[in-house]
Amino acid sequence: MKGRSIILDHINGREAAALMVDGQLDDILIASDAPAPGTIYRAIADRPVKGQGGMFLKTPDGNAFLRLIKGMAPGDELLVQVTGYSEDGKAIPVTHRVLFKSRYVIVTPNAPGINVSRSIRDEERREEILAVVHDTVEDVPHGIILRSSCAEASDEDIAEDLLSMLTLADQVLNDSGTGAETLTEGDGPHLLAWRDWVEPADVITDEGSFETHGVMDALEALESPRTELGGGAYAYVEPTRALVAVDVNTGNDTSMTAGTKANFALAKALPRALRVRGLGGQIVLDLAPMPKKDRRGFESALKAALRADGIETNLVGWTPLGHVELQRKRARLTLSELLE
């Protein structure tokens, strides 16, 4: 089936959203019992972590860990926001730089200025979007980022979204309560789909649509670590306790360029393979044999694919054995955990 479809349904009683592109599962979001990224707490400083410049905090959902904070003492209260998911037995990762993100607008307290996404290159449209902000609010107390989705949005929708996020920001930042408390929860799968999957798509909300539109079949296929790369090449994407191992194979192709072709295909396919499986942390690529002269081109292809992915992933470099190391934000729980 050609085209893009956003399918909103439930799995095992949990809210879920799937993005299908040309009949292939491109992304999947499933609610969990863990605090969702974006959740904002009023937290209590508990104890510092020597040598790491961080502090353990008390929250309603358990211990959190905040890095690089100065001048904080046990007992202090502060606002923090969940940035990702923690590994079993570890504290919730948080930041003190809270932000309020919606489909068209990101409000950034303590970071003043109004900025339009650089992907909107039409200068006339950029000016129109800025005019919406100035016509909607006079003295903006916070920073504002107008997202790329504003390019095709109506001015009324942008203005409504802006006012909603500014109101939420004021409510949270001006909170006068005390003690550890959840001030706002992170977005669930259906709201995240509306917020982040902004390209034109058919939206399907019928109950049982995961079954009728191939989502459950795609999830079943993901139980296998194998990812097809085309031309007979394939890769195995397998999480271990310490890292995610990716092994690239050329299949039956024994030509001189087989390794290079397989590796470049992996560069294009890797973000989706990690995204739909919910994998992050340390990632090691065991590539197919490839001349060293092709490494720079492979790096460029991989970086371009990762930039388009949306989940922060850094290419750390090459190991002496010729492996490629990546560090990927744990923005998702693993698919296997969510489907248990």
C-alpha positions in Angstrom: 0.0 0.0 0.0 1.5 3.3 -1.1 1.5 6.5 0.9 1.7 7.4 4.6 -0.8 6.2 7.2 -1.0 7.1 10.9 -2.9 4.4 12.7 -4.2 5.0 16.3 -5.2 2.0 18.3 -4.3 -0.1 21.4 -2.1 -3.1 22.1 -2.8 -5.2 25.2 -4.9 -2.3 26.5 -2.1 0.2 26.0 -2.5 3.3 23.8 -0.4 2.9 20.7 0.3 4.7 17.4 1.9 3.4 14.2 3.3 5.1 11.2 3.1 3.1 8.0 5.0 4.3 4.9 4.4 2.5 1.6 3.2 -0.6 3.5 6.2 -0.7 5.8 6.2 0.1 9.6 8.3 3.2 9.9 7.6 4.0 13.6 5.7 2.7 16.5 4.8 4.3 19.8 3.4 2.3 22.7 2.4 3.6 26.2 4.2 2.2 29.2 4.0 2.5 33.0 7.3 4.3 33.1 7.4 8.2 33.3 7.2 9.5 29.7 9.8 11.9 28.4 8.5 15.4 28.8 7.1 14.8 32.3 7.9 17.7 34.6 8.5 17.3 38.3 9.0 19.5 41.3 11.8 17.5 42.7 13.8 17.5 45.9 17.6 17.3 45.9 18.7 14.2 47.8 22.4 13.6 47.6 25.3 14.5 45.3 27.3 12.0 43.3 30.9 12.7 43.8 33.1 12.7 40.7 30.2 13.1 38.3 29.0 16.6 39.1 25.5 15.3 39.5 22.7 14.9 42.1 20.2 12.3 42.9 16.7 13.8 43.3 13.5 12.6 44.9 10.4 12.5 42.6 6.9 10.9 42.9 8.1 8.2 40.5 11.3 7.4 42.4 14.9 8.6 42.2 16.0 10.8 39.3 19.6 11.8 38.3 20.5 15.3 37.3 23.9 16.0 35.7 26.1 19.1 35.9 24.3 21.2 38.5 26.2 23.7 40.6 25.2 25.4 43.8 22.5 22.8 44.8 22.3 21.4 48.3 20.3 18.5 49.6 16.7 19.6 50.4 16.6 22.2 47.6 13.5 22.1 45.3 13.7 22.6 41.6 11.8 21.9 38.4 13.2 19.1 36.2 12.0 17.3 33.1 12.3 13.7 32.1 14.6 13.3 29.0 14.4 9.6 28.4 14.0 6.1 29.8 16.3 4.6 32.4 17.8 1.1 32.4 16.5 -1.3 35.0 17.6 -0.3 38.5 18.9 3.1 37.4 17.5 6.6 38.2 15.3 8.5 35.8 17.3 10.9 33.6 16.2 14.5 33.9 17.3 18.0 33.0 16.7 21.3 34.7 16.2 23.0 31.3 12.5 22.4 30.9 10.7 23.1 27.7 7.1 22.9 26.4 6.7 21.2 23.0 3.7 21.0 20.8 3.0 20.5 17.0 3.9 24.0 15.9 5.6 25.6 18.9 8.4 24.9 21.4 8.4 27.3 24.4 11.9 27.5 26.0 12.0 29.3 29.4 15.3 31.0 30.3 16.3 31.0 26.6 14.8 34.2 25.2 14.3 34.9 21.5 11.9 34.0 18.7 13.3 31.6 16.2 11.8 30.0 13.1 12.9 26.6 12.0 15.7 26.8 9.4 14.0 24.2 7.3 11.4 26.9 6.4 13.3 28.7 3.7 10.6 30.8 2.1 11.4 34.3 3.5 7.8 35.5 3.0 6.4 32.6 5.0 9.0 33.1 7.7 7.9 36.7 8.1 4.2 35.7 8.2 4.9 33.2 11.0 6.8 35.8 13.0 3.9 38.2 12.5 1.6 35.6 14.0 3.6 35.6 17.2 3.7 39.3 17.5 0.0 39.6 16.8 -0.8 36.9 19.4 1.3 38.0 22.3 2.9 41.4 23.1 5.7 40.8 25.7 6.8 37.2 25.4 8.5 36.2 28.7 10.0 33.0 27.2 11.9 31.9 24.2 9.8 30.5 21.3 10.8 28.1 18.5 8.4 27.9 15.5 8.7 24.4 14.2 9.0 23.3 10.6 5.3 22.2 10.7 4.3 25.9 10.7 5.2 26.1 7.0 1.9 24.5 6.0 -0.2 25.4 9.0 -2.9 28.0 9.2 -2.1 31.2 11.2 -5.1 30.4 13.5 -3.7 27.0 14.4 -0.2 28.4 15.1 -1.7 31.1 17.3 -3.9 28.7 19.2 -0.9 26.3 19.8 1.3 29.2 20.9 -1.2 30.4 23.5 -1.8 26.9 24.8 2.0 26.3 25.3 2.5 29.7 26.9 -0.3 29.1 29.3 1.0 25.7 30.3 4.5 27.2 30.7 3.2 29.9 33.0 1.2 27.5 35.1 4.2 25.2 35.7 6.8 27.9 36.2 4.6 29.9 38.6 3.6 26.8 40.6 3.7 27.7 44.4 3.5 24.2 45.8 6.1 22.4 47.9 7.4 18.9 48.0 8.0 16.3 45.3 5.1 16.4 42.8 4.3 15.7 39.1 3.4 19.0 37.5 2.7 17.7 34.0 3.0 14.4 32.4 4.7 13.6 29.1 2.6 13.1 26.0 1.1 9.7 25.2 1.4 7.9 21.8 -1.7 9.4 20.2 -0.7 13.0 21.1 2.9 12.3 20.2 1.8 11.1 16.7 -0.1 14.4 16.2 2.8 16.4 17.5 5.7 14.8 15.7 4.4 13.0 12.6 3.5 16.1 10.7 3.9 15.1 7.0 0.6 14.6 5.2 -0.9 11.2 6.0 -4.2 9.3 6.2 -5.3 9.1 9.9 -7.0 5.8 10.9 -8.7 5.5 14.3 -11.0 2.5 13.9 -10.7 0.0 16.7 -8.7 -3.1 15.6 -7.0 -1.1 12.8 -3.6 -2.5 13.8 -4.8 -5.9 12.7 -6.5 -4.8 9.5 -3.6 -2.5 8.3 -0.7 -4.8 8.9 0.8 -3.3 12.0 0.6 -6.5 14.1 2.2 -8.5 11.3 5.0 -5.9 11.1 5.5 -6.2 14.9 5.6 -9.9 14.7 8.3 -9.7 12.0 10.4 -7.5 14.3 10.8 -10.4 16.7 13.5 -11.5 14.4 16.7 -9.4 14.6 17.2 -9.7 10.8 16.9 -6.6 8.7 16.9 -7.0 4.9 19.2 -4.5 3.0 18.3 -5.4 -0.6 20.4 -7.2 -3.2 20.6 -10.3 -0.9 22.4 -8.3 1.9 21.1 -8.3 5.4 22.0 -7.2 8.9 21.3 -8.6 12.4 20.4 -5.9 15.0 20.7 -7.6 18.4 20.6 -5.9 21.9 22.8 -7.3 24.6 23.1 -6.3 28.2 25.9 -3.9 27.5 25.3 -2.7 23.9 23.4 -3.2 20.6 25.4 -5.2 18.1 24.8 -4.8 14.4 26.3 -7.4 12.1 26.3 -6.7 8.3 26.4 -9.5 5.8 26.6 -9.4 2.0 24.7 -12.7 1.4 25.4 -14.4 -1.8 27.0 -11.4 -3.5 30.7 -12.1 -3.8 31.6 -9.1 -6.0 34.4 -6.7 -5.1 31.9 -4.0 -4.2 29.5 -6.2 -2.2 30.7 -5.0 1.2 30.5 -1.3 0.3 27.0 -1.7 -1.1 25.8 -3.6 1.9 27.3 -1.0 4.3 25.8 2.0 2.5 22.4 0.2 2.5 22.8 -0.4 6.3 23.5 3.4 6.8 20.1 4.1 5.2 18.2 1.4 7.0 19.8 1.6 10.5 17.8 4.5 12.0 14.5 2.8 11.2 15.8 -0.6 12.5 16.7 1.0 15.8 13.7 3.3 16.0 11.0 0.6 15.6 12.8 -1.7 18.0 13.2 1.1 20.6 16.9 0.6 20.9 19.5 3.1 22.2 22.6 3.3 24.3 25.9 2.1 22.9 25.7 0.7 19.4 28.6 -1.2 17.6 28.5 -1.8 13.9 30.4 -4.8 12.6 30.4 -3.8 8.9 31.0 -5.9 5.9 34.6 -5.7 4.4 35.0 -2.3 2.7 38.1 -0.4 1.5 39.2 2.3 3.9 38.8 4.9 1.2 35.0 4.4 1.4 34.8 5.1 5.1 34.3 8.9 4.7 31.4 8.4 2.3 29.9 5.8 4.6 30.1 8.2 7.6 28.4 11.0 5.5 25.6 8.6 4.5 25.1 7.4 8.1 25.1 10.9 9.6 22.6 12.2 7.0 20.3 9.3 7.8 20.6 9.8 11.6 19.9 13.6 11.3 16.6 12.8 9.6 15.7 10.3 12.3 14.9 12.7 15.1 16.5 10.7 18.0 19.8 12.1 19.1 22.6 9.8 17.9 26.3 10.5 17.8 28.8 8.8 15.6 31.7 8.3 18.1 34.2 6.8 15.6 36.0 3.8 14.4 37.6 1.1 16.6 41.0 -0.4 15.9 39.2 -3.5 14.6 37.2 -1.4 12.1 33.9 -1.3 14.0 31.8 1.8 14.1 30.6 3.0 17.5 27.5 5.1 18.0 25.9 6.6 21.1 22.1 6.9 20.9 19.7 8.5 23.4 17.4 6.1 25.2 14.3 7.9 24.0 12.2 4.7 23.9 11.6 1.6 25.9 12.6 -1.5 23.8 9.8 -3.0 21.8 10.3 -6.4 23.5 9.6 -4.8 26.9 6.5 -3.1 25.7 5.1 -6.3 24.2 5.8 -8.6 27.1 
